[in-house]
Amino acid sequence: AVNQAARNLRIRLDEKDHVFIRALDQKLSINVLHGRMEGADSLPVHEELLRLLGTDCFAVVPLHFKEKRIGVLVTDNFINRRPIGREDIKFLETFAYQASSAIENSRLYKELREKLVVCQLTNQSLIENQEKLLEAERLAAVGKMAAALAHEIRNPLVSIGGFARSLLKDLNAQDPRHEPLSIISSEVQRLESIVNEVLGYARLRKPTMAHGDLNELLRHSLEVVGGALERQEIEVQLETDPALPPVRMDESQMPQVLINILLNAIQAMPDGGTLRVRSLQCDPFVEIQVSDTGCGIPREIQDRLFQAFFTTKPTGSGLGLTVASQIIHQHRGSITVESEIGKGSTFTIRLPLTWTEEEAKAS
């Protein structure tokens, strides 16, 4: 009953004539006798409060800590019907002081616990950001070194490849030198591809933005990888949205992204399969989806696919998807992957249809 009465109390702080607010504002203990405040003014107490408390005799003692108002302590003689005297009020004031300190300390402890949790989260975030910064610095150093090495390696590679291809032209297939020269030529070509990927990662330029036809770009990218699709007998399903509006993009960088993702899908289907390429509008974005029916990607490595130098292939630099991800983020977009082992993978690229004036200027 006491708890129910307390829950039902609703008193506005601007009700200055209310006995509770009067005690709280004036830091004054008030004894109520027969429904009136004891003292010179002998003001009456609200009938609603008397009805709620079930008695017309009670004492009100303010709870405050230093200058902070906390509440009021209300006590009555409902059970023993003994009058509340001055000594009782002094005892209540002592108890109220201890109660106020306990309440304030409890509140401060709660605040301290909350701040401690915030500090722990902040500290964890700082540790993670520091690790990311160290990783970024390490990758930057590796990138600079790789770019320097790639630049030095490319010139002799071009010479070796050129000589090998030149010699191959003068030999027939039955010549015993034809097979080793052919191997040299193909391996040099593979190394040249890796060198170009490393240089592309190290020297990724700022995109030159213009509105272009994304559907036409998809068709062009599929034509580029058409030979690989035919060799592996992969069926292509192209679904483009004819109402797709022009998209703001770099028309020389976006094919690099699309071809890289298409080649990854092709490599995931060495025994053939189905490649599904879609474009669709999902305001305020346009989406490109590239799905394959290949082997799938284990969940534990999906988050690492876009990390520099990470690869699950026996050959390659591990930079193709990293460069693709960087280009998409420079376009204010996103690239994600969903995959299931044995069923295939879907790469989804999202590009914004609208740009703010600041974003357009920055690009």
Solvent accessible surface area in square Angstrom, and as a share of the most:
residue,aa,sasa,rsa
1,A,123,0.95
2,V,124,0.71
3,N,103,0.53
4,Q,90,0.40
5,A,18,0.14
6,A,62,0.48
7,R,145,0.53
8,N,76,0.39
9,L,47,0.24
10,R,197,0.72
11,I,49,0.25
12,R,157,0.57
13,L,109,0.54
14,D,83,0.43
15,E,57,0.25
16,K,123,0.52
17,D,85,0.44
18,H,10,0.04
19,V,1,0.00
20,F,10,0.04
21,I,7,0.04
22,R,50,0.18
23,A,0,0.00
24,L,18,0.09
25,D,52,0.27
26,Q,101,0.45
27,K,80,0.34
28,L,81,0.41
29,S,21,0.13
30,I,8,0.04
31,N,13,0.07
32,V,0,0.00
33,L,62,0.31
34,H,144,0.64
35,G,8,0.08
36,R,113,0.41
37,M,11,0.05
38,E,101,0.45
39,G,51,0.49
40,A,116,0.90
41,D,82,0.42
42,S,40,0.26
43,L,59,0.30
44,P,77,0.48
45,V,6,0.04
46,H,70,0.31
47,E,135,0.60
48,E,102,0.46
49,L,5,0.03
50,L,24,0.12
51,R,158,0.58
52,L,37,0.18
53,L,39,0.19
54,G,45,0.44
55,T,12,0.07
56,D,59,0.31
57,C,19,0.11
58,F,0,0.00
59,A,0,0.00
60,V,0,0.00
61,V,3,0.01
62,P,11,0.07
63,L,17,0.09
64,H,59,0.26
65,F,51,0.21
66,K,160,0.68
67,E,148,0.67
68,K,89,0.38
69,R,109,0.40
70,I,51,0.26
71,G,20,0.19
72,V,41,0.24
73,L,41,0.20
74,V,51,0.29
75,T,41,0.24
76,D,63,0.33
77,N,16,0.08
78,F,103,0.43
79,I,165,0.84
80,N,97,0.50
81,R,148,0.54
82,R,135,0.49
83,P,99,0.62
84,I,22,0.11
85,G,33,0.32
86,R,142,0.52
87,E,128,0.58
88,D,38,0.20
89,I,2,0.01
90,K,108,0.46
91,F,141,0.59
92,L,23,0.11
93,E,66,0.29
94,T,85,0.49
95,F,107,0.45
96,A,3,0.02
97,Y,145,0.55
98,Q,108,0.48
99,A,24,0.18
100,S,1,0.01
101,S,22,0.14
102,A,60,0.47
103,I,78,0.39
104,E,11,0.05
105,N,85,0.44
106,S,71,0.46
107,R,83,0.30
108,L,82,0.41
109,Y,128,0.49
110,K,127,0.54
111,E,62,0.28
112,L,114,0.57
113,R,125,0.46
114,E,90,0.40
115,K,125,0.53
116,L,91,0.45
117,V,73,0.42
118,V,90,0.52
119,C,80,0.48
120,Q,105,0.47
121,L,119,0.59
122,T,69,0.40
123,N,83,0.42
124,Q,91,0.40
125,S,50,0.32
126,L,110,0.55
127,I,73,0.37
128,E,78,0.35
129,N,79,0.40
130,Q,109,0.49
131,E,103,0.46
132,K,137,0.58
133,L,107,0.53
134,L,104,0.52
135,E,75,0.34
136,A,54,0.42
137,E,95,0.43
138,R,127,0.46
139,L,33,0.16
140,A,54,0.42
141,A,61,0.48
142,V,40,0.23
143,G,6,0.06
144,K,153,0.65
145,M,113,0.50
146,A,18,0.14
147,A,16,0.12
148,A,60,0.47
149,L,97,0.48
150,A,6,0.05
151,H,81,0.36
152,E,120,0.54
153,I,80,0.41
154,R,78,0.29
155,N,96,0.49
156,P,68,0.43
157,L,13,0.07
158,V,78,0.45
159,S,58,0.37
160,I,86,0.44
161,G,0,0.00
162,G,32,0.31
163,F,145,0.60
164,A,4,0.03
165,R,95,0.35
166,S,59,0.38
167,L,95,0.47
168,L,34,0.17
169,K,172,0.73
170,D,118,0.61
171,L,32,0.16
172,N,97,0.50
173,A,75,0.58
174,Q,156,0.69
175,D,27,0.14
176,P,118,0.75
177,R,142,0.52
178,H,53,0.24
179,E,120,0.54
180,P,67,0.42
181,L,25,0.13
182,S,42,0.27
183,I,95,0.48
184,I,76,0.39
185,S,13,0.08
186,S,60,0.39
187,E,73,0.33
188,V,8,0.05
189,Q,116,0.51
190,R,87,0.32
191,L,74,0.37
192,E,34,0.15
193,S,59,0.38
194,I,41,0.21
195,V,11,0.06
196,N,81,0.41
197,E,59,0.26
198,V,17,0.10
199,L,11,0.05
200,G,24,0.23
201,Y,31,0.12
202,A,42,0.33
203,R,135,0.49
204,L,43,0.21
205,R,111,0.40
206,K,127,0.54
207,P,6,0.04
208,T,98,0.57
209,M,24,0.11
210,A,53,0.41
211,H,116,0.52
212,G,8,0.07
213,D,81,0.42
214,L,2,0.01
215,N,13,0.07
216,E,93,0.42
217,L,19,0.09
218,L,3,0.01
219,R,93,0.34
220,H,86,0.38
221,S,0,0.00
222,L,19,0.09
223,E,132,0.59
224,V,80,0.46
225,V,7,0.04
226,G,20,0.19
227,G,38,0.36
228,A,18,0.14
229,L,11,0.06
230,E,139,0.62
231,R,187,0.68
232,Q,50,0.22
233,E,147,0.66
234,I,13,0.07
235,E,99,0.44
236,V,55,0.32
237,Q,72,0.32
238,L,64,0.32
239,E,71,0.32
240,T,39,0.23
241,D,34,0.18
242,P,131,0.82
243,A,81,0.63
244,L,23,0.12
245,P,45,0.28
246,P,85,0.53
247,V,0,0.00
248,R,47,0.17
249,M,0,0.00
250,D,4,0.02
251,E,91,0.41
252,S,72,0.46
253,Q,8,0.04
254,M,0,0.00
255,P,18,0.11
256,Q,78,0.35
257,V,0,0.00
258,L,1,0.00
259,I,37,0.19
260,N,26,0.13
261,I,0,0.00
262,L,3,0.02
263,L,67,0.34
264,N,30,0.15
265,A,3,0.02
266,I,4,0.02
267,Q,98,0.44
268,A,24,0.19
269,M,4,0.02
270,P,92,0.58
271,D,142,0.74
272,G,21,0.20
273,G,27,0.26
274,T,33,0.19
275,L,0,0.00
276,R,92,0.34
277,V,1,0.00
278,R,65,0.24
279,S,5,0.03
280,L,38,0.19
281,Q,69,0.31
282,C,42,0.25
283,D,108,0.56
284,P,76,0.48
285,F,58,0.24
286,V,0,0.00
287,E,22,0.10
288,I,1,0.01
289,Q,36,0.16
290,V,3,0.02
291,S,26,0.17
292,D,11,0.06
293,T,76,0.44
294,G,9,0.09
295,C,85,0.51
296,G,9,0.09
297,I,29,0.15
298,P,47,0.30
299,R,189,0.69
300,E,134,0.60
301,I,32,0.16
302,Q,21,0.09
303,D,128,0.66
304,R,110,0.40
305,L,20,0.10
306,F,47,0.19
307,Q,91,0.40
308,A,14,0.11
309,F,70,0.29
310,F,35,0.15
311,T,53,0.31
312,T,93,0.54
313,K,82,0.35
314,P,141,0.89
315,T,68,0.39
316,G,41,0.39
317,S,17,0.11
318,G,15,0.14
319,L,0,0.00
320,G,11,0.11
321,L,19,0.10
322,T,9,0.05
323,V,4,0.03
324,A,2,0.02
325,S,12,0.08
326,Q,63,0.28
327,I,0,0.00
328,I,0,0.00
329,H,105,0.47
330,Q,59,0.26
331,H,0,0.00
332,R,97,0.35
333,G,11,0.11
334,S,41,0.27
335,I,13,0.06
336,T,76,0.44
337,V,22,0.13
338,E,133,0.60
339,S,18,0.11
340,E,95,0.43
341,I,108,0.55
342,G,61,0.58
343,K,140,0.59
344,G,9,0.09
345,S,7,0.04
346,T,38,0.22
347,F,10,0.04
348,T,24,0.14
349,I,1,0.01
350,R,84,0.31
351,L,1,0.00
352,P,15,0.09
353,L,33,0.16
354,T,101,0.59
355,W,40,0.14
356,T,75,0.43
357,E,117,0.52
358,E,127,0.57
359,E,49,0.22
360,A,35,0.27
361,K,154,0.65
362,A,51,0.40
363,S,31,0.20
